[in-house]
Amino acid sequence: QAQLVESGGGLVQPGGSLTLSCAASGIIFSVYVMGWYRQAPGKQRELVTSIQTGGSTNYADSVKGRFTASRDNAKNTVYLQMNSLKPEDTAVYYCFAEKWLPPLREYWGQGTQVTVSS
């Protein structure tokens, strides 16, 4: 049974940093595209970043230069290092895993709250 468990969210002051982790189990981690979405109250869900099986990454314009995604296939874990945090980064952050080869699969974590406030 596939499971994604996020951790690392919390309250941080503007300009601060947080690192989110997402530990996967029940999947062959290395063949999954991993990434993070976020959703703020009253706003649409936003794709923050995706990291391909080979490690290449894509970022939303709103986080480029501040956020860095990485994956450790040996630990079945994906990370999101968030620096220079802004109040507008406040959201629930969701980890996802997608397998783009048949059979297609998609899994989501339960979400972790990130609040940026003074």
C-alpha positions as CSV (number, residue, x, y, z in Angstrom):
1,Q,0.0,0.0,0.0
2,A,1.5,3.3,-1.1
3,Q,1.9,6.0,1.4
4,L,3.5,9.5,1.4
5,V,4.2,11.1,4.7
6,E,5.2,14.8,4.9
7,S,7.0,16.4,7.7
8,G,8.9,19.7,8.5
9,G,6.1,22.2,8.3
10,G,5.6,24.9,10.9
11,L,5.7,28.6,11.7
12,V,8.6,30.7,10.5
13,Q,9.3,34.4,10.3
14,P,9.6,36.2,6.9
15,G,13.0,35.6,5.5
16,G,13.4,32.4,7.3
17,S,13.9,28.8,6.1
18,L,12.2,25.5,6.4
19,T,12.9,22.1,4.9
20,L,10.0,19.8,4.1
21,S,10.5,16.0,3.8
22,C,8.2,13.4,2.2
23,A,8.9,9.8,2.9
24,A,7.4,7.3,0.5
25,S,6.6,3.7,1.1
26,G,4.9,0.9,-0.8
27,I,6.2,2.2,-4.2
28,I,9.2,1.8,-6.4
29,F,10.4,5.3,-5.6
30,S,13.0,5.6,-8.3
31,V,10.5,5.3,-11.1
32,Y,8.2,8.0,-9.8
33,V,8.2,11.7,-10.6
34,M,8.0,13.4,-7.2
35,G,7.0,16.9,-6.3
36,W,5.1,19.4,-4.2
37,Y,1.9,21.3,-4.6
38,R,0.6,24.0,-2.2
39,Q,-2.8,25.4,-1.5
40,A,-3.5,28.6,0.4
41,P,-6.9,29.4,1.8
42,G,-9.2,30.7,-0.9
43,K,-6.7,30.0,-3.7
44,Q,-6.2,27.4,-6.3
45,R,-3.8,24.6,-5.9
46,E,-0.4,25.6,-7.2
47,L,2.4,23.3,-8.5
48,V,5.5,24.3,-6.6
49,T,8.0,21.9,-8.0
50,S,8.5,18.6,-9.7
51,I,11.6,16.4,-9.7
52,Q,12.1,13.8,-12.4
53,T,13.4,10.3,-11.9
54,G,16.8,11.5,-13.1
55,G,16.8,14.5,-10.7
56,S,16.0,17.4,-13.0
57,T,13.7,19.9,-11.5
58,N,11.0,22.5,-12.5
59,Y,9.8,25.3,-10.3
60,A,7.0,27.7,-10.2
61,D,8.1,31.3,-11.0
62,S,7.0,32.4,-7.6
63,V,9.6,30.2,-5.9
64,K,12.5,30.1,-8.3
65,G,15.8,31.0,-6.7
66,R,14.3,30.5,-3.2
67,F,13.2,26.8,-3.1
68,T,15.2,23.7,-4.0
69,A,13.8,20.3,-4.4
70,S,15.9,17.1,-4.1
71,R,15.4,13.4,-3.9
72,D,17.3,10.6,-2.2
73,N,16.3,7.3,-3.9
74,A,18.2,5.3,-1.3
75,K,15.9,6.8,1.4
76,N,12.7,7.0,-0.7
77,T,12.5,10.6,0.3
78,V,12.0,13.9,-1.4
79,Y,12.9,17.2,0.1
80,L,11.9,20.8,-0.4
81,Q,14.4,23.4,1.0
82,M,12.6,26.7,1.3
83,N,14.6,29.9,1.9
84,S,13.8,33.5,2.0
85,L,10.2,32.6,2.9
86,K,7.5,35.2,2.4
87,P,4.0,35.5,3.9
88,E,2.6,34.6,0.5
89,D,4.3,31.2,0.8
90,T,1.8,30.4,3.6
91,A,-0.1,27.3,2.5
92,V,-0.6,23.6,3.0
93,Y,2.1,21.8,1.1
94,Y,1.3,18.4,-0.4
95,C,3.8,15.9,-1.6
96,F,2.9,13.8,-4.7
97,A,4.2,10.8,-6.6
98,E,3.4,10.1,-10.2
99,K,4.3,7.2,-12.4
100,W,4.1,8.2,-16.0
101,L,4.7,4.7,-17.5
102,P,1.8,2.2,-17.6
103,P,0.2,1.3,-15.3
104,L,-0.1,5.0,-14.4
105,R,-0.2,5.8,-10.7
106,E,-0.6,8.9,-8.6
107,Y,-0.3,9.3,-4.9
108,W,-0.7,12.2,-2.4
109,G,0.5,12.9,1.1
110,Q,-1.8,14.3,3.8
111,G,-0.2,17.8,3.6
112,T,1.8,19.9,6.0
113,Q,1.1,23.4,7.0
114,V,3.6,26.1,6.4
115,T,2.9,29.5,8.0
116,V,5.1,32.5,7.3
117,S,4.3,35.3,9.7
118,S,6.0,37.7,12.1
